[in-house]
Amino acid sequence: DDPNVLEIWNNVFIQYNREPDKSLRPLPNKHVDTGLGYERLVSVLQNKLSNYDTDVFTPLFETIRQITGAREYRGKFGIDDPDGIDTAYRVVADHVRTLTFAISDGAAPNNEGRGYVVRRVLRRGARFARKYFKSDIGEFFSKIVPTLVTQMGDMFPEIKKKTSDVMEILNEEEESFAKTLDRGERQFEDYAQKCKLKDSTQLHGALVWRLYDTFGFPVDLTRLMAEERGLSIDDTEFEDARLKAKEASRGEKKAVSDLVKLDVHDINAFSKLPGVTQTDDSAKFGRKNIEGSIQAIYHAKQFHSSTNDFPADAQIGICLDRTNFYAEQGGQENDTGRLIIDGVAELEVSNVQVYAGYVLHTGFMKYGSFNTGDKVTCEYEELRRWPIRNNHTGTHILNYALREILGDGIDQRGSLVAPEKLRFDFSHKAPVSDAELEQIEDKCTKYIRQNCTVYAKDVELETARQIQGVRAVFGETYPDPVRVVSVGVEVEELLRDPGNEAWRQVSVEFCGGTHVAKTGDIKELIILEESGIAKGIRRIIGVTGEDAHEVQRVADLFGERLSRLEKMMHENEKEAEVKSVQQELNQLNISAITKGRFRERVAKVVKAQLDEQKAMQKKEMKLATEAVMQFFDKNKDEKVFVGRLPGVGANSKAVGEALNSVKAKMATKVVYLFALEGEEGKEGGKVVHGCYVPEVRCSFPNPPFFALPSFSSRSDSVM
């Protein structure tokens, strides 16, 4: 505890796993972490007692001082830092380092996973800047980034390359938080004050959740603010509030039963089972059934020699020595199917996962029982694998087309290859326009229709990286050797001249998934949706094969309906059809490009309809005014007019315009007007009526009255 003693190494012995019941269980492999970081090493070399006194931080502190106009950094801590300025220096400098490196590595701020960690760091730092440095939030952190890049850019070129992107993301995030920061702080102060009035030292968890849900205040930020006011947070209440909100938003979604999974201890036990080897799954690239021997049976956290005594509804895992099932990995969903001994036993396989090379087939016994050593036939479901193959090769072609149309800045940031769709996430600053989407889709279509052969081969990783234009997932670690998938050119030809610029015109990727034999199998690739999922990250969802044909068929049918709508006369029936078409179009699962064109057509119909309605209203307003004027022109001695406006529907504006004309030009007259919907003599139509009576009291013993047709009680009045 002596402040003059500097800890350099802090050896951490990593040897236990904390179990759900809080007990400690020895790990299969144990390690020692010496804990000597870069900043500690620098402090030793520069003979400084604190990391923050080294030149790792002093340039950042000076930039912060220049930006904020604050006093210089004095290196004070705790009670020796009563104004909190030195603490704020350290927080801001640490946070800008974290943010710059994280965002440069692809961790864009969002509400999930690592992206949420980045967002929490930024918002905590932003509040420190506002509270202690009195700085405006919006472009604060980005002003410090260039100093950090000057310091670290030569050692970490990625931050130099991504400087403008990092600054742009930081500014956008700050601006977003700035919109709610003031309101959120005021709300927090209100909550804190109520706690004090009640002599309570605890902020209710539901209020903490509200600060997060409404104002974007991360829990750790609220906790820090609470501690500043001598308050604590009830974490249990917060978690209850969060779960209730999550449940409410989930609606009626059905819960999926828990999947059998192996933990680190299970995997370790797996490797020690006698005669058990890692699963040979090379047959997954073929299309035939194969036989495999049961090496292990897993159920209820234990390994068994037989399934004979398991409950009928038991979910079990089977590990084989070889399989043709594809285990979920690389964005591609797992196969389903069955393991079977004809007439003896069958396991319906609903999920397949791989753990350290051991492929676990999970499912339920349909009948019979299995024993270790049994030989089973592996039958994956081809009807599921087929569209997955189409979508996976389609994803490769889409990746190629995106680079061709949008440029070399496109990097894959994630994907999903499922039977019903493909989903591809990529780096790109701006939304992809409809024109660009059309070019991308056309590029994919041309590639597919060349009916290119798809080649695949395992290649040494270092050699494979030299292939010009090869695509890989950003941040992914690949095995050595790595499987290279090339669409249209044999891998051996690529390797004979890996630096050939012509290979940039070929889809070449590192991939362990299943693919079509020829691109013609894909038939079509249709882009259904393009959207943003985080700052600088876009997402495309598409379909191929029969699903692509289906969405085209749906689009054709809707197009025919739209053509009929365009030809309809401007009547009430058309107005109802327009509303129906607009609602259906929003829900339609069709090409994004086609949907955009349909929206343009619907917009034209709506505009034409509005123009027609305006013209009709104008015409009826004129007719209504003329009818009243003509009556009094012909009957100059009459003081009162009560009657239906001829040629005018249930148009309140027409009635109102006629009354205004009377008021302006014949202020002494009394008028009571009716306008009816539909044909005269028919019941059930809407009635609009209005009257004008001058302020002077008059009596008219026998006012003229024009007979009205019968009508229902539905009416609008205009005064």
C-alpha positions in Angstrom: 0.0 0.0 0.0 3.0 2.3 0.1 2.5 4.9 -2.7 6.3 4.9 -3.3 6.2 1.2 -4.3 5.5 0.7 -8.0 4.1 -2.6 -9.1 5.7 -3.7 -12.4 4.8 -7.3 -12.7 1.5 -8.7 -11.4 1.7 -12.4 -11.9 -1.8 -14.0 -12.5 -2.1 -17.8 -12.2 -4.9 -18.8 -14.6 -5.9 -22.2 -13.3 -9.6 -22.3 -12.4 -12.9 -21.9 -14.0 -15.7 -20.4 -11.8 -18.7 -22.7 -12.2 -22.4 -21.4 -12.1 -22.5 -22.5 -8.4 -19.5 -20.2 -7.8 -17.2 -23.2 -7.1 -13.7 -23.3 -8.6 -12.9 -26.1 -11.0 -9.3 -26.7 -12.3 -8.8 -25.9 -15.9 -7.4 -28.6 -18.3 -4.6 -26.2 -19.2 -3.0 -23.7 -16.8 -1.2 -20.5 -17.6 0.7 -17.6 -16.0 0.1 -14.0 -17.1 3.0 -11.8 -16.0 0.9 -8.6 -16.4 3.7 -6.4 -17.7 2.1 -3.9 -20.0 3.6 -1.3 -22.4 2.8 1.6 -20.2 4.4 0.1 -17.1 7.5 -0.7 -19.0 7.7 2.9 -20.3 7.3 4.2 -16.7 10.3 2.1 -15.6 12.4 3.2 -18.5 11.5 6.9 -17.9 11.8 6.6 -14.1 8.2 7.8 -13.5 6.0 6.6 -10.6 2.8 6.8 -12.7 2.1 5.7 -16.3 0.3 9.0 -16.7 3.6 10.9 -16.1 5.2 9.3 -19.1 5.3 10.6 -22.7 2.7 8.0 -23.5 0.1 10.4 -22.0 1.7 13.9 -21.7 1.1 14.8 -25.4 -2.5 13.8 -25.1 -2.9 15.9 -21.9 -1.4 18.9 -23.6 -3.9 18.6 -26.5 -6.8 18.3 -24.0 -5.5 21.4 -22.2 -5.4 23.3 -25.5 -8.9 22.2 -26.6 -10.6 22.9 -23.2 -8.6 25.7 -21.8 -8.3 23.8 -18.5 -5.4 24.1 -16.1 -2.4 21.9 -16.7 -2.3 18.3 -15.5 -0.8 18.0 -12.0 -0.9 14.2 -11.4 -3.2 14.4 -8.4 -5.5 11.5 -7.2 -8.4 11.2 -4.9 -8.8 13.8 -2.2 -5.7 15.6 -3.6 -7.7 16.3 -6.8 -10.7 18.2 -5.3 -11.9 19.7 -8.6 -11.6 16.3 -10.4 -9.6 17.9 -13.3 -6.7 15.5 -13.1 -9.0 12.5 -13.0 -10.8 13.9 -16.0 -7.5 14.2 -17.9 -6.7 10.6 -17.3 -10.2 9.3 -18.1 -10.4 11.3 -21.4 -6.9 10.3 -22.5 -7.5 6.6 -21.7 -10.9 6.6 -23.4 -9.7 8.2 -26.6 -7.0 5.6 -26.9 -9.5 2.8 -26.3 -12.0 4.3 -28.8 -9.5 4.9 -31.5 -8.0 1.4 -31.5 -11.3 -0.3 -31.1 -13.0 1.5 -33.9 -10.0 1.1 -36.2 -10.3 -2.7 -35.5 -13.9 -2.6 -36.7 -15.7 -2.4 -33.4 -18.3 0.3 -34.4 -20.5 1.6 -31.6 -23.9 0.0 -31.4 -26.2 -1.6 -28.8 -24.8 -5.2 -28.9 -21.7 -7.0 -27.8 -18.4 -5.2 -28.2 -20.1 -2.4 -30.1 -22.0 -1.6 -26.9 -18.7 -1.6 -24.9 -17.4 1.0 -27.3 -20.5 3.1 -26.9 -20.4 2.9 -23.1 -16.7 4.1 -23.1 -17.5 7.0 -25.3 -20.5 8.2 -23.3 -18.7 7.9 -20.0 -15.8 10.0 -21.4 -18.2 12.5 -23.0 -19.8 13.2 -19.6 -16.4 13.7 -18.0 -15.5 16.2 -20.7 -18.7 18.1 -20.2 -18.8 17.9 -16.4 -15.2 18.7 -15.6 -13.8 20.5 -18.7 -17.1 22.3 -19.4 -16.6 21.3 -23.1 -19.3 21.1 -25.7 -20.0 17.5 -26.8 -20.1 16.8 -30.5 -16.5 17.1 -31.8 -14.5 16.6 -28.6 -12.7 13.3 -28.9 -12.1 13.7 -32.6 -9.9 16.7 -31.9 -7.6 14.5 -29.7 -7.3 11.6 -32.2 -4.6 13.3 -34.5 -2.3 13.6 -31.5 -2.7 9.9 -30.7 -2.2 8.9 -34.4 1.0 11.0 -34.5 2.2 9.1 -31.4 1.2 5.6 -32.4 0.5 5.6 -36.1 3.9 4.3 -37.2 3.6 1.3 -34.8 -0.1 0.7 -35.6 -0.6 1.8 -39.2 -4.3 0.8 -39.1 -5.1 3.8 -36.9 -3.4 6.1 -39.4 -5.3 4.5 -42.3 -8.6 4.8 -40.4 -8.1 8.2 -38.9 -10.9 10.0 -40.9 -13.3 7.1 -40.3 -12.6 7.1 -36.5 -13.1 10.9 -36.3 -16.3 10.7 -38.2 -17.8 7.9 -36.1 -16.8 9.7 -32.9 -18.4 12.9 -34.0 -21.6 11.2 -34.9 -21.8 9.2 -31.7 -21.1 12.3 -29.6 -23.7 14.3 -31.4 -26.2 11.6 -30.9 -25.5 11.4 -27.1 -25.4 15.2 -26.8 -29.1 15.3 -27.8 -30.1 13.3 -24.7 -27.3 14.1 -22.2 -28.8 17.3 -20.8 -32.3 15.8 -20.4 -30.9 12.6 -19.0 -28.8 14.5 -16.4 -31.8 16.5 -15.4 -33.9 13.4 -15.0 -31.1 11.8 -12.9 -31.0 14.8 -10.7 -34.7 14.6 -10.2 -34.4 10.9 -9.2 -31.5 11.6 -6.9 -33.4 14.5 -5.2 -36.4 12.3 -4.6 -34.1 9.7 -3.0 -32.7 12.3 -0.6 -36.2 13.5 0.3 -37.1 9.9 1.2 -33.8 9.4 3.1 -33.0 6.6 0.7 -29.4 5.9 -0.4 -30.4 3.5 -3.2 -31.6 4.4 -6.7 -34.3 2.0 -7.8 -33.2 -0.3 -10.7 -36.3 0.5 -12.7 -35.2 4.2 -12.8 -31.7 3.2 -13.9 -33.2 1.1 -16.7 -35.3 4.1 -17.7 -32.2 6.3 -17.9 -30.7 3.7 -20.2 -33.8 3.0 -22.3 -34.8 6.6 -22.8 -31.6 8.6 -22.6 -29.0 6.1 -23.5 -27.2 6.3 -20.2 -25.1 3.1 -19.8 -25.5 1.5 -16.3 -21.9 2.1 -15.4 -22.3 5.8 -16.2 -25.4 6.0 -14.0 -23.6 4.1 -11.3 -20.8 6.7 -11.4 -23.2 9.6 -11.2 -25.0 7.9 -8.3 -21.8 7.4 -6.4 -21.0 11.1 -6.8 -24.3 11.8 -5.0 -23.7 9.2 -2.3 -26.2 6.7 -3.9 -26.0 3.1 -4.9 -27.9 1.1 -7.5 -30.0 -2.0 -6.9 -28.7 -4.3 -9.6 -31.4 -6.9 -9.1 -34.2 -4.4 -9.7 -32.4 -3.2 -12.8 -32.1 -6.7 -14.2 -35.7 -7.3 -13.5 -36.7 -4.1 -15.3 -34.5 -5.0 -18.2 -35.9 -8.5 -18.5 -39.5 -7.2 -18.3 -38.8 -4.8 -21.1 -37.1 -7.5 -23.2 -40.0 -9.8 -22.7 -42.5 -7.1 -23.6 -40.6 -6.4 -26.8 -40.4 -10.0 -27.7 -44.1 -10.4 -27.9 -45.3 -13.8 -28.7 -42.0 -15.2 -30.0 -41.6 -18.8 -29.0 -38.7 -19.9 -26.9 -36.3 -22.4 -28.4 -35.3 -25.3 -26.2 -31.7 -25.2 -24.9 -29.2 -26.8 -27.2 -26.8 -29.4 -25.9 -23.4 -27.7 -25.6 -19.9 -28.7 -24.5 -18.0 -26.6 -22.1 -14.2 -26.5 -21.7 -14.3 -29.4 -19.2 -16.4 -31.5 -21.5 -14.0 -30.9 -24.4 -11.1 -31.9 -22.2 -12.9 -35.0 -21.1 -13.7 -35.8 -24.7 -10.0 -35.8 -25.7 -9.3 -38.3 -22.9 -11.9 -40.8 -23.8 -10.1 -44.0 -25.0 -10.2 -44.5 -28.8 -11.8 -41.1 -29.5 -10.3 -39.0 -32.3 -11.2 -35.7 -33.9 -14.0 -36.1 -36.4 -13.0 -36.4 -40.1 -15.6 -34.2 -41.8 -14.1 -33.9 -45.2 -17.1 -35.7 -46.6 -19.2 -32.6 -46.0 -18.0 -31.3 -49.3 -19.4 -34.3 -51.1 -23.1 -35.2 -51.6 -23.2 -38.9 -50.7 -24.2 -40.7 -47.6 -21.4 -42.2 -45.6 -20.9 -44.5 -42.7 -19.4 -43.4 -39.4 -18.7 -45.1 -36.1 -20.1 -43.8 -32.8 -17.2 -42.7 -30.6 -19.1 -41.0 -27.8 -22.6 -40.4 -26.6 -23.3 -37.3 -24.5 -26.3 -36.6 -22.3 -26.9 -34.6 -19.1 -23.3 -33.4 -18.8 -21.9 -37.0 -19.0 -20.6 -39.4 -21.5 -22.4 -42.8 -21.9 -21.8 -46.1 -23.7 -25.5 -46.4 -24.7 -28.7 -44.5 -25.2 -30.8 -47.4 -24.0 -31.7 -46.0 -20.6 -32.3 -42.4 -21.7 -35.8 -40.8 -21.2 -37.9 -40.7 -24.4 -37.6 -37.0 -24.7 -33.8 -36.8 -24.0 -31.8 -34.5 -26.2 -28.4 -36.2 -26.9 -25.2 -35.6 -28.7 -23.4 -38.1 -30.9 -19.8 -37.9 -31.9 -18.6 -39.9 -34.9 -15.2 -40.7 -36.2 -16.3 -39.4 -39.6 -19.3 -37.5 -40.9 -20.7 -35.7 -43.9 -22.7 -33.2 -41.8 -21.7 -29.6 -41.9 -21.3 -28.1 -38.5 -22.3 -24.5 -38.0 -19.3 -22.2 -38.7 -18.1 -19.4 -40.9 -21.5 -17.9 -41.1 -23.0 -21.0 -42.7 -25.8 -22.7 -40.8 -25.6 -26.4 -39.8 -27.0 -29.3 -41.7 -29.9 -31.4 -40.4 -30.8 -35.0 -41.1 -30.5 -38.3 -39.4 -28.1 -40.9 -38.1 -29.6 -44.3 -38.7 -29.1 -48.1 -38.4 -31.7 -49.4 -40.7 -34.6 -51.0 -38.9 -32.7 -50.7 -35.5 -32.4 -47.1 -34.4 -32.5 -43.5 -35.7 -31.5 -40.2 -34.3 -33.1 -37.1 -35.9 -30.3 -34.6 -36.1 -31.5 -31.0 -35.5 -28.2 -29.3 -34.9 -24.5 -29.9 -35.6 -21.6 -28.1 -33.8 -17.9 -28.5 -33.8 -15.8 -28.3 -30.6 -12.0 -28.5 -31.0 -12.4 -30.7 -33.9 -15.0 -33.0 -32.4 -18.3 -32.8 -34.4 -21.4 -33.2 -32.2 -24.6 -34.2 -33.8 -27.5 -33.2 -31.5 -31.0 -34.4 -31.6 -33.7 -36.9 -30.3 -34.0 -40.6 -30.8 -36.9 -41.5 -32.9 -36.7 -45.2 -32.1 -34.2 -47.9 -30.9 -30.9 -47.2 -29.2 -27.3 -46.5 -30.1 -24.1 -47.9 -28.5 -20.6 -46.7 -28.8 -18.9 -48.6 -31.6 -22.1 -48.8 -33.7 -21.7 -48.0 -37.3 -24.4 -45.6 -38.5 -25.4 -44.2 -41.9 -25.1 -40.4 -42.0 -27.8 -38.8 -44.1 -27.9 -35.0 -44.2 -31.0 -33.3 -45.5 -30.2 -32.4 -49.1 -33.3 -30.2 -49.5 -31.8 -28.0 -46.8 -28.2 -28.2 -48.0 -29.1 -27.4 -51.6 -30.3 -23.8 -51.1 -27.5 -23.3 -48.5 -25.0 -24.1 -51.2 -26.7 -21.7 -53.6 -26.6 -18.9 -51.0 -23.0 -19.5 -50.0 -21.6 -19.3 -53.6 -24.0 -16.4 -54.2 -22.5 -14.6 -51.2 -19.0 -15.0 -52.7 -20.3 -13.6 -56.0 -22.0 -10.7 -54.2 -18.8 -9.9 -52.3 -17.0 -9.7 -55.6 -19.6 -7.5 -57.2 -19.6 -5.1 -54.2 -15.9 -4.6 -54.6 -16.3 -4.1 -58.4 -19.1 -1.5 -58.0 -18.3 0.3 -54.7 -14.5 0.0 -54.7 -11.7 -1.7 -52.8 -12.7 -0.2 -49.5 -15.3 -3.0 -49.1 -14.5 -5.5 -46.4 -16.7 -8.3 -45.2 -17.8 -7.8 -41.6 -20.0 -10.8 -41.2 -22.4 -13.1 -43.0 -25.2 -15.6 -42.6 -25.8 -18.4 -45.1 -29.2 -20.0 -44.4 -31.6 -22.0 -46.5 -34.0 -19.2 -47.0 -31.6 -16.3 -47.5 -28.1 -14.9 -47.5 -27.0 -12.0 -45.4 -23.8 -10.0 -46.0 -22.4 -7.3 -43.8 -19.7 -5.0 -45.2 -17.8 -1.8 -44.6 -19.1 1.2 -46.5 -19.7 4.8 -45.4 -22.9 5.6 -47.3 -26.2 3.8 -48.1 -26.0 2.0 -51.4 -28.2 3.8 -53.9 -30.8 2.0 -56.0 -28.7 2.6 -59.1 -25.7 1.0 -57.4 -27.8 -1.9 -56.2 -28.9 -2.5 -59.8 -25.3 -2.5 -61.0 -24.4 -5.0 -58.2 -27.3 -7.3 -59.0 -26.5 -7.1 -62.8 -22.8 -8.0 -62.1 -23.9 -11.0 -60.0 -26.4 -12.1 -62.7 -23.7 -12.0 -65.4 -21.3 -14.0 -63.3 -23.9 -16.6 -62.5 -25.0 -17.0 -66.1 -21.5 -17.8 -67.2 -22.1 -21.1 -65.5 -18.5 -21.1 -64.1 -17.1 -24.1 -62.4 -16.5 -23.6 -58.7 -13.0 -24.9 -57.6 -11.7 -25.5 -54.1 -8.3 -26.6 -52.7 -6.4 -26.5 -49.5 -3.3 -24.2 -49.8 -0.6 -23.1 -47.4 -1.9 -19.9 -45.8 1.2 -17.7 -46.6 1.0 -18.8 -50.3 -2.8 -18.3 -50.5 -2.4 -14.7 -49.1 -0.3 -13.8 -52.2 -3.2 -14.4 -54.6 -4.1 -11.1 -56.1 -7.6 -10.0 -55.1 -8.2 -12.8 -52.6 -11.0 -12.0 -50.1 -11.0 -12.8 -46.4 -13.2 -11.8 -43.5 -11.9 -8.8 -41.6 -10.2 -9.9 -38.3 -10.8 -13.7 -38.9 -8.1 -16.2 -38.0 -7.6 -18.9 -40.7 -6.2 -22.4 -40.4 -3.0 -23.4 -42.2 -3.5 -24.8 -44.7 -6.5 -22.8 -45.7 -9.2 -23.7 -48.2 -9.3 -21.5 -51.2 -12.6 -21.3 -53.2 -12.3 -19.8 -56.7 -15.3 -19.2 -59.0 -14.3 -19.8 -62.6 -10.5 -20.3 -62.4 -8.7 -23.4 -61.1 -6.8 -22.8 -57.9 -3.7 -24.4 -59.4 -3.8 -21.8 -62.2 -4.1 -19.0 -59.6 -1.0 -20.3 -57.7 1.1 -20.5 -60.9 1.0 -16.7 -61.0 -0.5 -15.4 -57.8 0.4 -11.8 -58.5 -1.5 -11.7 -61.8 -3.8 -8.6 -61.8 -6.3 -10.6 -63.8 -7.3 -12.5 -60.7 -8.9 -9.4 -59.3 -11.7 -10.1 -61.9 -12.3 -13.5 -60.2 -14.2 -14.3 -57.0 -11.5 -15.9 -54.8 -12.0 -16.3 -51.1 -10.8 -18.3 -48.1 -13.8 -20.4 -47.1 -14.6 -23.7 -45.5 -18.2 -23.9 -46.5 -20.2 -25.9 -49.1 -20.7 -24.6 -52.6 -22.4 -25.4 -55.9 -20.5 -27.2 -58.6 -21.4 -24.6 -61.2 -22.7 -21.1 -60.9 -25.6 -21.9 -63.1 -27.1 -23.9 -60.2 -27.7 -20.6 -58.4 -30.0 -19.5 -61.3 -30.6 -15.9 -59.9 -29.5 -13.6 -57.1 -32.0 -11.1 -56.0 -31.2 -8.3 -53.4 -34.2 -7.9 -51.1 -32.9 -5.3 -48.7 -30.0 -2.9 -48.1 -29.7 -1.2 -44.8 -27.2 0.2 -42.2 -26.6 -1.8 -39.0 -23.9 0.4 -37.5 -21.8 3.4 -38.4 -19.9 2.5 -41.6 -21.4 -1.0 -41.8 -24.1 -1.9 -44.3 -26.1 -5.1 -44.7 -27.5 -6.8 -47.8 -30.1 -9.5 -47.6 -30.7 -11.6 -50.7 -32.1 -14.8 -52.1 -31.0 -17.2 -54.8 -32.4 -20.2 -56.8 -36.0 -21.1 -56.4 -36.5 -18.4 -53.7 -35.3 -15.8 -56.2 -37.8 -17.0 -58.8 -40.5 -16.9 -56.2 -39.9 -13.3 -55.3 -39.8 -12.5 -59.0 -43.2 -14.2 -59.4 -44.6 -12.2 -56.5 -43.3 -9.0 -58.0 -44.8 -9.8 -61.4 -48.2 -10.4 -59.8 -48.0 -7.1 -57.8 -46.9 -5.3 -61.0 -50.0 -6.5 -62.8 -52.1 -5.2 -59.9 -50.4 -1.9 -60.0 -51.0 -1.6 -63.7 -54.7 -2.1 -63.1 -54.6 0.5 -60.4 -53.0 3.0 -62.8 -55.9 2.5 -65.3 -58.7 3.0 -62.7 -60.9 6.1 -62.8 -60.5 8.5 -59.9 -63.3 7.3 -57.6 -63.7 6.2 -54.1 -62.9 2.6 -55.1 -59.5 3.7 -56.4 -58.7 5.6 -53.2 -59.3 2.5 -51.2 -57.2 0.4 -53.6 -54.3 2.9 -53.3 -54.3 2.5 -49.5 -54.4 -1.3 -49.8 -51.5 -1.3 -52.4 -49.4 1.0 -50.2 -49.8 -1.2 -47.2 -49.1 -4.4 -49.1 -46.0 -2.9 -50.9 -44.4 -2.1 -47.5 -44.7 -5.8 -46.5 -43.8 -7.3 -49.9 -40.7 -9.5 -49.9 -39.4 -8.7 -53.4 -36.3 -7.2 -55.1 -35.3 -3.9 -53.4 -34.8 -2.4 -56.9 -38.2 -3.5 -58.1 -39.8 -2.3 -54.8 -38.2 1.1 -55.4 -39.7 1.3 -58.9 -43.1 0.2 -57.6 -42.9 3.0 -54.9 -42.3 5.5 -57.7 -45.3 4.2 -59.6 -47.5 4.3 -56.6 -46.3 7.8 -55.8 -47.3 9.0 -59.3 -50.8 7.4 -58.8 -51.2 9.2 -55.5 -50.1 12.5 -56.9 -52.5 12.2 -59.9 -55.3 11.3 -57.5 -54.5 14.3 -55.3 -54.4 16.5 -58.4 -57.7 15.2 -59.5 -59.2 15.6 -56.1 -58.0 19.2 -55.9 -59.4 19.9 -59.4 -62.7 18.4 -58.5 -62.8 20.3 -55.2 -62.1 23.5 -57.0 -64.8 22.8 -59.6 -67.3 22.0 -56.9 -66.4 25.1 -54.9 -67.1 27.1 -58.0 -70.4 25.3 -58.7 -71.5 25.8 -55.1 -70.8 29.5 -55.1 -72.4 30.0 -58.5 -75.6 28.1 -57.4 -76.1 30.4 -54.4 -75.3 33.6 -56.3 -77.6 32.7 -59.2 -80.5 32.0 -56.9 -80.3 35.5 -55.4 -79.7 37.1 -58.8 -83.0 35.5 -60.0 -84.8 36.1 -56.7 -83.6 39.6 -55.7 -86.3 40.0 -53.0 -85.6 36.7 -51.2 -83.7 36.9 -48.0 -83.3 33.2 -47.3 -82.0 30.2 -49.3 -82.3 26.6 -48.0 -81.5 23.8 -50.4 -79.1 21.2 -51.9 -76.2 22.3 -54.0 -76.6 20.8 -57.4 -73.6 18.9 -58.9 -71.7 19.0 -55.6 -70.8 15.9 -53.6 -70.3 15.8 -49.8 -67.6 18.4 -50.1 -67.3 20.5 -46.9 -64.9 22.9 -48.6 -67.4 23.7 -51.4 -70.1 24.4 -48.8 -67.7 26.5 -46.8 -66.6 28.5 -49.9 -70.2 29.2 -50.8 -71.0 30.4 -47.3 -67.9 32.7 -47.3 -69.1 34.2 -50.6 -72.5 35.0 -49.1 -70.9 36.5 -46.0 -68.6 38.7 -48.2 -71.1 39.7 -50.9 -74.5 39.3 -49.4 -74.1 39.7 -45.7 -77.8 40.2 -45.0 -78.9 36.9 -46.5 -79.6 33.7 -44.6 -78.3 30.5 -46.2 -78.6 26.9 -45.2 -76.9 24.6 -47.7 -76.7 20.8 -48.1 -74.4 18.7 -50.2 -75.0 15.0 -50.6 -72.8 12.0 -51.5 -74.1 9.7 -54.2 -77.1 9.9 -56.5 -80.3 11.7 -55.6 -82.9 9.5 -54.2 -80.5 6.9 -52.8 -80.2 6.4 -49.0 -77.1 5.9 -47.0 -75.0 8.7 -48.5 -72.9 11.2 -46.5 -74.4 14.6 -46.0 -72.5 17.9 -45.5 -74.5 20.9 -44.4 -73.7 24.4 -43.3 -75.5 27.7 -42.6 -74.8 31.4 -42.5 -77.0 33.8 -40.4 -76.3 37.5 -40.1 -76.0 39.0 -36.7 -79.2 41.2 -37.3 -82.3 39.4 -36.1 -84.9 38.9 -38.8 -88.1 37.0 -39.2 -89.2 35.3 -42.4 -92.7 33.9 -42.3 -92.4 31.9 -45.5 -88.8 31.2 -46.5 -88.3 29.3 -49.8 -87.4 25.7 -49.2 -86.1 23.2 -51.8 -87.1 19.6 -51.3 -84.2 17.3 -50.3 -83.9 13.6 -50.9 -83.9 11.2 -48.0 -80.5 10.5 -46.5 -79.0 8.7 -43.5 -78.0 10.3 -40.2 -74.2 10.4 -41.2 -73.4 14.1 -41.7 -70.7 16.8 -41.4 -71.6 20.3 -40.5 -69.9 23.5 -41.6 -70.6 26.7 -39.7 
